[in-house]
């Protein structure tokens, strides 16, 4: 009997595995097929952590950010702070030496005063004491000046870059050429040094690199394996459009854009989350083939056992109270303040926002709800397991996505959109490009102008007045096309084209 040899698939991710449902679903789905799957992430501490997702093994590898830490304690001098200490260590050492000089001077001064009282203090000792005082004060003044300049340089590193910083970053980009990313963002090198050796030890046949920080590691490991005659293909999974990612500073942006531009074309295949983003990636990186689309959609099959009693139970609401729901991040650009503001007009409606636990970003929302006197109708709820989201929110009346206009918000259907569809909820979405287009074409909800509370209120009222009109479009065929099972089939087909399955005869057949 012929059997298929299981291929070694290593998925790598730079962020927290626990919070990325798309990565988890990929690992579990592939492990259920003909792959031995190891999902490698970055540990939050100095320990290695392991657990299972289905048949897939998860390993979080300690990845110390040594170079980033060095950059944080060595802000460097510039024309603005030419006397700044070059490092935190030098600043601390200078502080200790300054205190030591003060202590020595105090000891000598006490000796001279005692000698003067006894009539034994010479003119020379008094002159030397005066010189010691001036010297100690002068050296402390120099320390204080350099310490202030170091503090200013270090504080400036955490703020918006000046024109001098931008010039420096651009200069490094030109002088260093293709290696500039290594000098502009030390985090990328820290990830390489911490994760790449462990990935190589796993001897992968296929590497699936999630997001722009991991693509370089995946390509470099694969090329090293191929150089010694081993099979290894790379899939680059672009979760976002790099130019649309919020950049911490110009150095970070130049480094990560260059890093992706160098290594994305060297991947054997590219995967992304929407058709619009696939087209943009192909044009930006001159890819030979259009990237494969794998939506971050929920499973077509809800879990038989859940850890919750439903969202209405969490809110303490009966079945007849109108309830709108939001799932995801409470970052300001997600538009949750629009939900809070709308409650002063939607007097019979409650809102539930399902957010990461203990997030401080929820505090301004709660404070505003209290100001408006609507806090009893604004419910902040913690996340439930990703597999249970659909069943948890099914009792709501509609799902809302009041997201603001930003490049990466415009080009894809985000996860919560599919969750709402599978939960049979009509949708109210802002006029970001892709989601508003799909909503208008499908007729499963209403569109309002982003950041316009009056239009949001009007859209919610329209949906609540006739919800059946919107959910009637949710056919079984549509739900399956937007299910994880459909996405997994596409991924497996892509993997098979890169690393074809090999049949191995059973030993009993050859005897």
N, C-alpha and C positions, 0 to 999 in steps of 0.2 A: 504494500500500500504506500503510495507516495505522500509525503508530508512536506509542508512548506517550512523552510528554515526561517526562524524568527530573526528579523533584522533589528539592529540596535539603533534606536532613535533617542537622541538626546535633545531635549528642549531647554533653551537657556533664556532666562529672564532677569532683568536688572533690578526689578522692584519686588514688592512683597507678594509672594505666590498666593498667600491666603486671600488677598483681596481681588485677584484677577480671575473672574469666573470663566473667561474665554480660554485662558491658558489651562485651567483645570479641566475644562470639558475636552479640550484637545488631547491632553495627556490620557485621560480616562478612556476616551473613544479609541485612540490608537492602540492602547494596551489591550483592549478587547479584541483587536484584530491580530495581524501577524507581526507585531512589534514588541520588543522589550523596551519599555519606555522609562527613561530617567529624566525627571524634571529638575533642573539645576537652577537654584536661585541664590541670592546673597543673604547670608545670615545677618541678623541685626546685632549680634554680639560676637564673642570670640569662640563660640562653640559651634560644632556641626550638629544640625538637626535633621532628622529623617522621619518620614511617615509615608502612608500609602493613600493614594486616591484611586480607588478601584484596584486594578492590577499594576498601576503605575507607581513607581517609587519617586518620592520627592526628597531631595537633598539640598539643604541650605548650607552653603560653604562660607566659612569665615573669609571676609574680604576687607582687610584693613585699608582704610583710605589714608595711607601714609603720605603720599605725595600731596594730596589735597590738604592734609593736616599741616604739612610743611609749609605749603603756600599760605595757610591761614595764620601761621605764626611768624612768617617771614614776608611781610607786606612789601618790603623793598623800599629803597629811597627813590626820590624823584627831585625835580627842580623845586617842587613846592616844599619838600621836607628833606633837604640835603643832609641834615645832621641826625636824622632818626636812627635809632639803633636798628641793626639789620635783622634782628630776630627777637622773639619773646625771651629766649634764654639770655641773650645779651642784655636786654632791658632788666630782667630780674637780677642778673649778676651785678649790673651797675648799681641797682638799688641796694643790694647787700653791701657792696663796697662803700657806698656813700654813708650808710648807717655805721659801718665799721670805722670810717674816718672820724665821724662825729663822736663815737664812743672813745676812741684813742685821744682825741682832742679834749674831751671832758675829763678824762683821767689825768692828763698832763696839766690841765687848768687847775684841777683840784690840788695837785701836788705843789704847784707854784703858789697858790693862795695860802696853803698851809705853811709853806716855807716863809712867805712874806709875813705872816702873823708871828712866826718865831724869829723874824729878823734875819733870815738866811737867804732870801731871794735876791740874786744878783741882777744887775742891769741886763746882762746878757740873757739870763733866763727869762726875764720879763719881755725883752725884745723878741726872743724866739717864740714866746707864747703868743705875742701879737701876730707874728708871721703865721703861726699855726692856725690861728683863728681866721685870718684872711684867706689862707690856702684852703681850709676846710669849707668855708662859705663859698669860695670861688668854684671849687670842684663840685659842690652840691648844686650850685647854679647851673653849671654845665650839664650835670646829670638831669636836673629838672627840665632844662630846655630840650635835651635829646629825648627825654621820656615823653614830654608833651608832643613832640614831633612824631615819635613812634605811635603814640595813641591816636593822633590825627590820621596818620597813614593807615593804621589798622582799621579805624572807623570808616575811612573813605573806601576801603576795599569792599565794604558791605553796602555801600550806597550806589546810586546811579553813576556810571562812569563819566568822567570828564572828557573833554576833547583830547586831552593829552593821553588818557587811557585808550581812547579809540584809535588814536594815531599809533600808539604802541602795538595794539592788537593787529591793526592793518599791516604794520611794518613786519611783525613776526610772520604773518600770513604770507607776505611776499618773499621774505628772506628764506624762511624755512621750507617753502614749497609744499610738497606732499606730506611732509612730516610735521607741518605746523600744528596739527591737532594735538599732537603729543605734548606740545609746549603751552598751548592755549587752554586746555582743559585737563588737568592732571587726573581727574576722576576716571577718564577713559583708560589711562595707563594703570591705575590702581585696579580697575576691574580685570584688565588683561592679566596682571600679575597674580591676582587672587583666584581667578576662576579658570583660566585657560589650562594650567597644568592638570587640574582635576578633570576637566572635560576630556583631555587627551587620554587620561588613564582609563576612561570608560570605553575607548576604542569604538567610537560611533561609526555606523554606516551612513547615518543621516543626521544632520544638525538643523534644528528649527530655531532660528534666532529671532526672538521677539523684541521688536523696537530698535531704534537707531543706535543705542549704545552697544547692543549685542552683535550687530551684524559684522563688525570688524573682527571680533573674537571668533565668531563662527567661521568666517572665511579663512582667517589665518590658521586655525586649527585644522580645517579641512585640507587646505593646501599643503600643510606640513605632513598630513597623513598620506595624501596622494603622492607626495614627493618620495615616500618610501614604499610605494607600490600598493597602498591600501585604498580600498573603496571608501569614499566619503563625499556626500553631496550636501549642499547648503540651501536652505529655504530662508529667505528674509521676510519676516512678517512686519509690515509697516502699519502700526496701529494709528498713526497720525501723520499729517503732512508736516514735515520738519519746519519749513518756513513759517508755519502757523502756530508753532509751539512758543509759548511765552519764554523769551530769552532772559536769563538772569543778567547778562551783560554781553557786550559785543564779543569778547573773547570766547565765551561759552557758545554763542551762536555760530561764530566762524568755525570753531573747532568741530562742533557736532554736524554742521552742514557739510563741511569738508569730509569728515569721517564717513558720513552716509554716502556722499557723492563718489568716494573712492571705492567703497566696498559693496554697495548695492548692485552695481552692474556686474560684479564678480561672483555674486550668488548664482546658483544654478536655477533658481526660480524665486519669484516674489509673490507674496500673498498680502492682501489688504482687506479693508472692511467695507468698501463701497465701490461702485462702478465709477463714480466721479473721481475718487481718489486714485483708482487704478489708472485712469487716463492721465491724470496729473503726474503720477509717478513715472509712467512710461515716457512722457515728454521730458520731464526734468532730468532723468537719468539715462535717457536714450536706450531704454530696454528693448531687447529684440522681441519679446512677447508681452502682451498685456497681462498684468498681474492677475492671479486667480483671486476670486472674491470669496471670503469666508466670513459671513455675518456673525456677529456675536448674539446669536438667537437662543432662546430657551429650548429645552427639550420638548418634543411633542408629547411626551409621557410624564405626567405629574407623579411625584413620589407617593407611594401607597401609605406611608406613615410620615406625619409632619410633627414639628415641635411647637406649633402654634394653634390657636383657635380662631384665627381670622382677624382681619384688620378692624372690623367693627367691635369685636370683643376687646382688642387693645385700646380702642378709643372710648369704650363704654357706651356705644351707640346702638340703638335699635335698628330694625330693617328699613324704617320709613324715613330716616334722616338722610338728606342729601350729603354725599361725601365725595370730595375730590382727593386724589392721591398723587404724590410725587415721590420718586425713588432716586437716590443718588447723592451726589456731592452738594453741600450747601454753599459752595464758593459763590461770591457775589455775582460772577458772570453767568451763573446758572439761573438767575432771575427769581429766586424764591421770595424776595421782598415784594414782588408783584402779587404773589399768592396772599401774603399777609395783608397788603393794602386792599386787596379785593374784598376781604371779609367784611369791611365796614359797609359795603353795598350789598353783598350777598348775605343778607341777614339770616337766612334759613339754611345756610350751607356750612358744613364743617370741612376743614382741610387737614389731611394727615401727610406729614413728610417723613419718609423712612430714610434715616441718615446714619452715617457711621457713629458708633457710640462715643459719648464724651467729647464730641467735636466742639471747639470753642466758636466755630463759625456759625453755630446755631444760636449763640447768645444774642446777637443783634436782632435776629428774627423774633425771638421770644420777647425781647425788650420792646420792640415796635408793636407786637401784638398786645402787650400790656398797656402801652400808650393809647392804642386805639380802643381798648376795652373789649378785645375779641379773643383774649387768651384762652377762654373756655371752649372756643371753637377751632383752636389751632393746636394740633396734636403732633408732638415730636416723638417719633418712635425709632427704636434701634433696628439695625439690619436683621434680617432673617437669612438662613442659609440660601445661597443662590438658587438651588434646585427647588426651593419652596416659595420663591417670590410670587410666581403666578397664582398659586393656590391661596396665598396670603392676601393678595390685593383683589381677588375676584369679587368680593362683596362690595367694593366701592362702586360709585356711579360713573366716574370718568377719571382718566389719567391726564395729567397736565405736564407740559414741557415748556416753561416760560423762558427759555434760554436766550441769551443776548447774542448779538451779531459778532462773531469772531470767525476767522478763516476755518479752523477745524470744526466749528459748529455748523458750518454751511454745507459741508460736503459729504455727510453720511447720515444714515439712520442709526441713532444711538441705541444702546442696549434696552433702555426702558421703553422705547417705542415698541419693540417686539414683545416685551413683557406685557404691555397693555393690550396688544392684539390678542395674545394667547389667553389673557384673562377676560376677553370679550368686553373691553372697556372702550367707549368712544374717547377720542383724543382731542385736547385743545393744545395747539402748538404755536409758537411764535413764527414769524415769517422768515426764518432761516431757510436757505435755498432748497436743500434736498428734502427735508422733512415736510416743509409746506407744499412742495410740488407733489410729493407722494400723497399727502393727505387730501389735497384738492382733487387729484386724479382718482383716488380710491373712494373718496366720499365718506371716510370713517371718522371725520371730526371737523373742527373749525380752526381757522387760522386767524391770528391777531398780530398787530404790529408789535414787535419786541419792545418791552419796557413801557407799553401803554396799558395802564391799569383799566381805564374805561373800556377799551376794546377787549381786554381779557374778560372783564365782567360780562360784557355782551355775548362773547363767545361761549362762556360757561352756561349762561342762561339758555342760549339756543340749544345746546346739547341736552341740558336737563329737561327741556320741554318736549323733546322727541328722541330719546336715546335709541329706540329700536331702529330708527331710520339709519343710524350710523353703524350699528353693529351687524346689520344684516349682510354686509359685504364680507364678513369674516367666514369665508367658506373653508371646508377641510383642506382643499387644495392650496389655498393661500397660506393657511397656517403651516402646512407641511413645507412649503417652499421657504418659509421663514422659520424653520425649526433647526435645531442643532443637528439632527440626524441627516438632513439634506446637506448641510455644510460639511459634516464629517465625510460623507460619501465623496465630495469633491476633493477634500484633502487627501484621502486615501488614494484616489486616482492619481493625484499629482505625485504623491510619494512613490507609487508604483512605477510611474514613468521615469523617475529619477534613479530609483534603486529597485529594479524589477525583482519580484519574489522568485526565489529559487526552490524548485522541488527537490526533495531529498528522499531517495528510496529507503523504505524501511529495511533494517538488516535482515529480517526474516525472509524478505522477498528475494534477497541475493544469495541466500544459503540453499 
